[in-house]
């Protein structure tokens, strides 16, 4: 294990049921998962339960892990879902909880999410850089600069339909290069047609 990341070799050992690899992953990520859960639940005992549930989930589904995947991303998604589910259970009849859930879903300044988003952006940028130049340009003008298809068409002196075709082709290429699970994570950042 190195500097907060798990190698594909470590994941492979985990997939094969290596308890030492599991222990190392636990030591590496349990504190981060606890902090994430505590931010939602504000309760020490419940947050510790989320950590346990997350790792039980990991162990039970270890054979499905992607050897080249981002294990922290996987654990983050599980623990966040479990935390939100727990929060809903706490106050099914409470409007206050619904308001909290709404505020949580709108928060963009959470440190872990920023790190996660940054990692995903770097990953996506590498993929985008492999696109043909015109597709790359259109994609970046749309996703990074936030221009509409019409604005891109005017800037590049092409038709809006050509812009749309470039976007469709770029997204097809990205989908083909991404595994389905990775695509779901990246969709949050990039993919809104």
PEPE-V534609 format. One line per field, one symbol per residue. phi: phi as a letter, one per 20 degrees, with the letter a starting at -180 (. if undefined). psi: psi as a letter, one per 30 degrees, with the letter a starting at -180 (. if undefined). burial: I if it has 9 or more other ideal C-beta (glycine too) atoms within 8 Angstrom, else O. A space follows every 10 residues. Layout:
phi = ???
psi = ???
burial = ???
This chain:
phi = .ckmcdefff ffffgfnfff fffffgffdf fffgfffffe elbfffffff gfffffggff dgfefefdee ffgfffffff fffffffffg cgeefgffff gffffefdde ggfffgffgf ffffgffffe fggffgffff ffeeemffgf ffgffelceg ffgfffffff ffffffeefg ffffffggec dcf
psi = kkhglklfee eeeeefgjfe eeeeeeeefe eeeeeeeeee fhkeeeeeee eeeefeeeef geffkkfglj eeeeeeeeee eeeeeeeeee iegkeeeeee eeeeffkfgk eeeeeeeeee eeeeeeeeff lkeeeeeeee eeeefgllee eeeeeghlle eeeeeeeeee eeeeeefkle eeeeefeeee jj.
burial = OOOOOIOOOI IIIIIOOOOO IIOIIIOIII OIIIIIIIOI IOOOOIIIII IOIIIOIIOO OIOOIOOOIO IIIIIIIIII OIIIOIIIOI IOOOOOIOOI IOOIOOOOOO OIIIOIIOII IOIIOOIIOO IOOOIIIIII IIOOOOOOIO IIIOOIOOOI OIIIOIIIII IOIIOOOIOO IIIOIIIOII IOO
